[in-house]
Amino acid sequence: MIEKLFKKYALLGISILNGAAGIFFLYVIVASYYEEINFSEDAKMGIGTVLDKIYYPPSSNSTESFNISYQFTLQNISNQSGLSGVDRSMYNGVKIGDEIEVEYLASDPTTHRLLGTSRYYDGSPAWMIVSFGLFLLLIGLALLRPGIRQVSRQSHLLRLRSKGIAITARPTQFICDKPEETEERFRTYHIVYEYEGPDGETITGKSKTHTSDWFKFHGVDKDDPIDILADPKNPKTSVWRKDMR
């Protein structure tokens, strides 16, 4: 069951995840841009205290990260605390307990950050974040169409397994998909076959492409009758049973 679901939704799922990740990174840049506008128009300065320094080493999934936890107090407002991603020089330049400059919005003092940082990303160059976001988004878009086609094909195969009409078809051609000079072990073939439709008409179909070793392994001879399943709603659409494995 899990294998069937994976085959059906794998590409589409990867496409959606990459697209969502790309949109998220672009959102970070847009949000950061508007944050800069707000702070440039409404910023006030304050002095905070370094509570902690947090370092995350690089891993297979992320780069190294430097963070400073801080707290500051404003008159008539309870203590405000926050965590900012910073660059290496700022991280190395302070110790726990040091005073550190904080900026906040005069209209909303609960919105604050360390001076020179962003609340949305850790100081990585904006062009890098935009490029990475666009890269993920493009991958998502590139995989979207194949993903939808995969879901459609797998849904069609599931329907044929449960409701398809079993028919014995006659092979008419065994076609090599590679140039004649290609070595036999690298050649691929597909079968063209014919079968009788519900109104007595002759319908043509074809198999997937397989290597010659695949045909030998499955004991398929180019002259042997083959078992197919035809779509009851559209008899001109059929699938060779061996292609459904």
Phi, psi and omega in degrees: 000314181296320180297320180295318179295321179297313180300324185284319190247000187303303183297317180297320179297316178298319179300313181295318181296316179294318178298317180296318179297319178298316178297321179299314181295323177292324176299319179303316181292316180297315179297320179295322179299313180291330175297316180298321178297314181298315182289329179290334183262337192222019187278143171235153182259147176214169179245125179245182180235136177288119179269324184199157174238127186237124181242130175248116181292160178295149177222183180293340184254349184203161175274172179293153184222136179245129183224145177235126174265135185219168177214144175214162184234137175241151180299134179068010179230137180297164179307136177249134179232158181199175178225124181239137169283133184229173176272174186298319184295318178294320180299316182283344186273356181229159175238161176300130182098345178292153171282148181213144184283134180235143171239145183218163179277129180298327181280343180207083184298346178285350174261111186210170179195165172289143181302129177088007180242176176238147177281351187253337176209166194267025177097001175298147180305137183300321182298328181292318180293317178299315181298316180295318179298315179296321179300312179295321180295318180294321176299316179301316180292322180295326182271351185297310181297310176301326179294317178295320179295322179296315179298317180298316181294315181294324176296320179295318179295321178297321179293320179294323179299324184267329187231002182294151179270120180285126182222144173264120183256161181254120176295136178244333180214146175238098194257131175275131183266002180244159177302154184300330182282355179292136178303147185303320183293341179258359181282147174235150185225159167220156182258133170260132183225163179233149175209164184269129179280176183296336180258015178086359181282156178270127182244139181253140175220175177214156181273175168292169176273131180223162176282163178296326178295325178297315180297319179294318182299322181270007176063037182262124174254144186296344181259355182284142172300149180236147180267127180233166172240124179258146179287122181297333179277335180216083186303343179282354177255125183214163178222134174291133184303322181292340176279353182267358182284000000 
